[in-house]
Amino acid sequence: MTISSDTKEIALEAFEEHRQFLLLLRTLDELTANNDSCMAKMHVLSEDLTHHILEEESCLLPQLSASASMATLKMLGSTYQEMMDSAMSNILPVDDHIRVR
């Protein structure tokens, strides 16, 4: 699979954005709802996620799709699904999360 330098740059930026989202989510998890910066952080997260999703859907995913074989795309999809299933199994339901605190 040949990936253009533009696609590689967009992908690297996307990975960095994913890392930043995780850091912000961890910060939010430690805040109380009445913390002065909580809503500001939620607003920033919402705007950043919206921008990120639009960029991935309009740029990265079409470029990846055009440059990868169907077998590679299926393998990436399977790997992604396994990672999502694993991540979701580690997330407490909202009610349990509230009771734990």
C-alpha positions in Angstrom: 0.0 0.0 0.0 1.4 3.4 -1.0 0.3 6.3 1.2 0.9 9.8 0.0 2.8 12.2 2.2 -0.5 14.3 2.6 -2.4 11.2 3.8 0.4 10.3 6.2 0.5 13.8 7.6 -3.3 13.9 8.1 -3.1 10.4 9.8 -0.3 11.5 12.2 -2.3 14.7 13.1 -5.4 12.5 13.7 -3.4 10.2 16.1 -2.2 13.3 18.0 -5.7 14.6 18.2 -6.9 11.2 19.6 -4.2 11.5 22.3 -5.3 15.0 23.2 -8.9 13.9 23.4 -7.9 11.2 25.9 -6.0 13.7 28.0 -8.9 16.1 28.1 -11.4 13.3 28.9 -9.1 12.3 31.8 -9.1 15.9 33.0 -12.8 16.2 32.8 -13.3 12.9 34.7 -11.4 14.5 37.6 -13.5 17.6 37.7 -16.8 18.2 39.5 -19.8 19.5 37.5 -19.7 22.8 39.3 -16.0 23.4 38.5 -15.7 26.7 36.7 -13.7 25.3 33.9 -15.8 22.1 33.3 -18.2 23.7 30.8 -15.4 25.5 29.0 -13.5 22.2 28.6 -16.6 20.4 27.4 -17.2 23.1 24.8 -13.6 22.8 23.6 -13.9 19.0 23.4 -17.1 19.2 21.5 -15.7 21.7 18.9 -12.5 19.7 18.5 -14.3 16.4 18.1 -16.6 17.9 15.5 -13.7 19.3 13.5 -11.8 16.1 13.9 -14.6 13.9 12.7 -15.3 16.1 9.7 -11.6 16.1 8.7 -11.3 12.3 9.0 -14.5 11.7 7.0 -13.7 14.2 4.3 -10.0 13.8 3.9 -8.3 10.9 5.7 -10.8 8.1 5.1 -11.3 8.8 1.4 -7.6 9.0 0.8 -6.9 5.8 2.8 -9.7 4.0 0.9 -8.3 5.1 -2.4 -4.8 3.9 -1.6 -5.5 0.6 0.2 -6.6 -2.8 -1.1 -9.9 -4.2 0.0 -8.1 -6.9 2.1 -6.2 -4.1 3.9 -9.3 -2.1 4.5 -11.1 -5.2 5.9 -8.1 -6.0 8.2 -8.1 -2.3 9.4 -11.9 -2.5 10.0 -11.6 -5.8 12.0 -8.7 -4.4 14.1 -10.6 -1.2 14.8 -13.7 -3.2 15.8 -11.7 -5.4 18.2 -10.1 -2.3 19.8 -13.5 -0.6 20.2 -15.0 -3.8 21.7 -12.2 -4.0 24.2 -12.4 -0.3 25.1 -16.1 -0.4 25.5 -15.9 -3.4 27.8 -13.7 -1.3 30.2 -16.2 1.6 30.4 -18.6 1.6 33.3 -22.3 2.4 32.6 -23.1 5.9 33.7 -25.1 4.7 36.8 -22.2 2.5 38.0 -19.7 5.4 37.4 -21.8 7.7 39.5 -22.2 5.2 42.3 -18.5 4.5 42.4 -17.7 8.1 43.1 
